[in-house]
């Protein structure tokens, strides 16, 4: 059976955010923070000076390099990289919800503070102010008021919502720090999502947050990344077939993040196809052929240049049993 563990590790190196890009993102984030602080010093000296807190995939170290997209801007073709970075804006005080400024006021302040930072005007979304950069990446600025231990997100539609992104990052990092393979799995899972959405622009898979929670809840540890990937996918599929939901593990605990997701049938079909390909790739004895099966699911960034066009010897009798007889928890 072909062992593609090292090819997966190479893939991880390809899709992981480069140090240069990570540094560039942190510089962009720092400049936005500086601009917001200046706005409050100059324009709102009597208001609370906001503080900031990084959140999301960047601080959990599961952010990936997206597949470059080609777009036309004024009849010119341009290469862009679509990915988001989150940086929470926190107003820390003792005011109750009734005593605070309106949610729209907080959003307008941040919008005004960052307007003009790039050539494209910011977007005022329900949960954040989005700053759009020329290369295609965005920095989202969700706004919070922290009166007690748990911050409240300023949601323009739903009002003040208890939300603790730091607690979520701590929850995931505690799991991933015990087993670094989990971070690699999340990157592989997100890279699969990126490739499938790149291949079909009308497709929209669940968010990276949802994929991260599913991965952390159903992670299967193995010395080989290809087997860990397959087995974890099987566990995720079994759970979603049983009950198609994804509950947030931290405040607001129990929120079903898949409640309003409309692409269930397509996602589950693609997930099933990925699992079928994973089984086939692992059972394949020719290393190069196995790699090519993975490549069809994960894209050209899963390189087969180091795959050998030869039969692999069986390394373990027990391995064949593992990969050939796995059964889900129920029949479907």
C-alpha positions in Angstrom: 0.0 0.0 0.0 1.4 3.4 -1.1 2.7 5.6 1.8 2.1 9.3 0.9 2.9 10.7 4.3 6.0 12.6 3.1 4.0 14.0 0.1 1.4 15.3 2.5 4.2 16.9 4.6 5.5 18.6 1.4 1.9 19.7 0.7 1.7 21.2 4.2 4.9 23.2 3.4 3.3 24.5 0.2 0.0 25.6 1.6 1.3 26.9 5.0 1.5 30.7 5.2 5.0 31.8 4.4 7.0 33.8 7.0 7.1 36.8 4.6 3.3 36.8 4.1 2.7 36.4 7.8 5.0 39.3 8.5 3.2 41.4 5.8 -0.2 40.6 7.4 1.0 41.6 10.8 2.4 44.9 9.4 -1.0 45.6 7.8 -2.8 44.8 11.1 -0.4 47.0 13.0 -1.0 50.0 10.6 -4.8 49.6 10.9 -4.5 49.6 14.7 -2.3 52.7 14.6 -4.8 54.5 12.3 -7.8 53.6 14.6 -5.9 54.9 17.7 -5.1 58.1 15.9 -8.7 58.6 14.9 -9.8 58.3 18.5 -7.1 60.6 19.8 -7.9 63.2 17.2 -11.7 62.8 16.7 -13.1 61.1 19.8 -10.8 62.1 22.7 -13.6 61.7 25.2 -14.5 58.2 24.1 -13.0 54.9 25.2 -9.7 54.3 23.4 -10.1 50.8 21.9 -7.8 47.9 22.4 -7.1 45.1 20.0 -7.0 41.3 20.0 -5.9 39.0 17.2 -8.2 36.1 16.5 -9.0 33.4 14.0 -6.8 31.2 11.9 -3.7 33.4 12.0 -3.2 33.1 15.8 -4.2 29.4 15.7 -1.6 28.8 12.9 -4.0 27.1 10.5 -4.2 29.9 7.9 -3.2 28.7 4.5 -1.9 30.3 1.3 -5.0 30.5 -1.0 -4.9 29.5 -4.7 -4.3 32.7 -6.7 -7.3 33.9 -8.6 -7.3 35.8 -11.8 -9.7 38.7 -12.1 -10.2 41.6 -14.5 -9.8 45.2 -13.2 -10.6 47.9 -15.8 -9.8 45.4 -18.7 -6.5 44.4 -17.0 -5.9 40.9 -15.6 -4.8 40.9 -12.0 -3.8 38.1 -9.6 -5.4 38.2 -6.2 -5.2 36.1 -3.0 -8.6 35.7 -1.2 -8.2 35.2 2.5 -9.3 37.0 5.7 -7.5 38.0 8.8 -9.5 38.9 11.9 -8.5 41.6 14.4 -10.9 42.3 17.2 -11.6 45.9 18.3 -12.4 46.0 22.0 -14.1 48.9 23.9 -13.5 48.1 27.6 -15.8 49.8 30.1 -18.5 49.6 32.7 -21.5 50.7 30.7 -24.6 48.5 30.4 -26.1 47.9 27.0 -28.6 50.6 27.6 -25.9 53.1 28.5 -23.6 52.5 25.6 -23.7 54.2 22.2 -25.7 52.4 19.5 -24.1 49.5 17.7 -24.3 51.4 14.5 -22.3 54.2 16.1 -19.4 51.9 17.1 -19.4 50.5 13.5 -19.4 54.0 12.0 -16.5 55.1 14.2 -14.3 52.2 13.0 -15.5 52.6 9.4 -14.5 56.3 9.5 -11.2 55.5 11.2 -10.0 53.1 8.4 -11.6 54.8 5.4 -9.0 55.8 2.9 -6.4 53.3 4.2 -6.6 51.4 0.9 -7.9 52.4 -2.5 -11.2 50.4 -1.9 -13.7 51.7 0.6 -14.2 49.5 3.6 -17.4 47.4 3.8 -19.6 47.7 6.9 -20.9 44.2 7.5 -23.3 43.0 10.2 -20.4 41.7 12.4 -17.4 43.7 11.4 -15.8 46.4 9.2 -13.9 44.8 6.4 -10.8 46.5 5.0 -9.9 45.3 1.4 -6.3 45.3 0.2 -5.1 45.4 -3.4 -3.7 41.9 -3.4 -7.2 40.5 -2.5 -6.8 39.8 1.2 -9.1 41.3 3.8 -8.7 42.3 7.4 -12.0 42.0 9.3 -12.5 44.2 12.3 -15.2 42.8 14.5 -16.2 45.2 17.3 -16.7 44.2 21.0 -17.7 45.8 24.2 -16.2 44.2 27.3 -17.9 45.0 30.5 -17.5 41.6 32.3 -15.3 38.6 31.7 -17.0 37.7 28.3 -17.0 40.3 25.5 -20.1 41.2 23.6 -20.0 41.4 19.8 -21.7 44.4 18.3 -24.0 42.7 15.7 -25.9 45.2 13.6 -28.8 42.8 13.1 -28.9 40.7 16.3 -27.7 43.3 18.8 -25.1 42.6 21.5 -24.1 38.9 21.5 -21.9 37.2 24.0 -18.8 36.1 22.0 -15.3 35.1 23.0 -12.9 34.5 20.1 -10.0 34.3 22.4 -11.6 31.4 24.3 -12.1 29.6 21.0 -8.5 30.0 20.0 -7.4 28.8 23.5 -9.7 25.7 23.1 -8.2 24.8 19.7 -4.6 25.6 20.6 -4.9 23.4 23.7 -5.8 20.5 21.5 -3.3 21.3 18.7 -0.4 21.9 21.1 -0.8 18.3 22.3 -0.9 17.0 18.8 0.6 19.1 16.0 -0.8 16.8 13.4 -4.2 18.3 14.1 -3.0 21.7 12.7 -1.7 19.9 9.5 -5.1 18.2 9.1 -6.9 21.5 9.4 -4.6 23.0 6.7 -5.2 20.0 4.4 -9.0 20.2 5.0 -9.0 24.0 4.2 -6.8 23.5 1.2 -9.3 20.9 -0.1 -12.1 23.5 0.4 -10.1 26.1 -1.4 -9.4 23.9 -4.4 -13.0 22.8 -4.7 -14.3 26.3 -4.6 -11.6 27.4 -7.0 -12.7 24.7 -9.4 -16.3 25.7 -9.2 -16.9 29.4 -8.4 -20.5 28.9 -7.6 -19.6 26.4 -4.8 -19.5 27.5 -1.2 -18.3 25.0 1.4 -18.7 25.6 5.2 -16.4 28.2 6.7 -12.9 27.5 7.9 -14.2 27.9 11.5 -16.6 25.1 11.0 -14.0 22.8 9.3 -11.7 23.5 12.2 -14.3 22.5 14.9 -15.2 19.4 13.0 -11.5 18.4 12.7 -10.8 19.1 16.4 -13.8 17.1 17.5 -13.1 14.0 15.3 -9.4 14.0 14.9 -7.8 10.6 14.4 -4.1 10.4 15.3 -1.8 8.2 13.2 1.9 8.2 12.4 1.0 8.7 8.7 -0.8 11.9 7.7 -2.5 10.3 4.7 -4.1 7.7 7.0 -4.9 10.3 9.7 -6.6 12.4 7.0 -8.7 9.6 5.7 -9.8 8.3 9.1 -10.7 11.8 10.4 -12.8 12.4 7.3 -14.7 9.2 7.9 -15.5 10.2 11.5 -16.6 13.7 10.4 -18.8 12.2 7.7 -20.4 9.7 10.1 -21.2 12.5 12.5 -22.7 14.8 9.9 -24.8 12.0 8.4 -26.1 11.3 11.9 -26.8 14.9 12.6 -25.9 17.7 10.3 -24.8 20.4 12.8 -21.6 21.9 14.2 -21.9 23.4 17.6 -19.6 26.1 18.8 -17.5 24.8 21.8 -17.1 28.2 23.4 -19.3 31.2 24.1 -21.9 31.2 22.7 -21.7 27.5 23.6 -23.9 25.2 21.5 -24.6 27.7 18.7 -25.2 25.6 15.6 -22.9 27.1 12.9 -24.4 24.9 10.2 -28.0 26.0 10.9 -28.3 28.4 8.0 -25.9 26.6 5.6 -27.7 25.8 2.3 -25.0 23.8 0.5 -25.4 20.5 2.5 -26.0 18.2 -0.4 -23.1 19.3 -2.5 -20.7 19.4 0.5 -21.7 15.9 1.6 -21.3 14.6 -1.9 -17.9 16.1 -2.2 -16.9 14.8 1.2 -18.0 11.3 0.3 -16.0 11.5 -3.0 -12.9 12.7 -1.1 -13.2 9.7 1.3 -13.6 7.3 -1.6 -10.5 8.7 -3.2 -8.6 8.6 0.1 -9.4 4.9 0.5 -8.4 4.2 -3.1 -5.2 6.1 -2.8 -4.1 4.3 0.3 -5.0 0.9 -1.1 -3.1 1.7 -4.3 0.3 0.0 -4.4 2.0 2.2 -6.9 3.3 5.4 -5.2 2.9 7.7 -8.2 -0.6 6.5 -9.0 -1.6 6.9 -5.4 -0.3 10.5 -5.5 -2.3 11.2 -8.6 -5.5 10.1 -6.9 -4.8 12.5 -4.0 -3.9 15.3 -6.5 -7.3 15.1 -8.2 -8.9 15.9 -4.9 -6.4 18.4 -3.5 -5.2 20.1 -6.6 -1.8 20.6 -8.4 -0.3 22.0 -5.2 -0.2 18.4 -4.0 2.9 17.7 -6.0 3.7 14.3 -7.4 7.2 15.3 -8.6 8.8 13.2 -5.8 6.4 10.3 -6.2 8.1 7.1 -7.4 6.5 5.2 -10.3 7.0 1.8 -8.5 5.2 -0.6 -6.3 5.6 -0.2 -2.6 6.2 -3.1 -0.3 3.8 -3.7 2.5 5.3 -2.2 5.7 2.9 -3.7 8.2 0.4 -6.5 8.1 -1.7 -4.5 10.6 -1.9 -1.5 8.3 -3.7 -3.4 5.7 -6.3 -4.4 8.2 -6.7 -0.8 9.3 -7.2 0.7 5.9 -9.2 -2.0 4.4 -11.8 -2.8 6.9 -12.8 0.5 8.5 -16.5 0.7 9.1 -18.6 3.7 10.0 -20.7 3.7 13.1 -23.8 2.9 11.2 -25.0 1.8 7.8 -26.0 4.4 5.3 
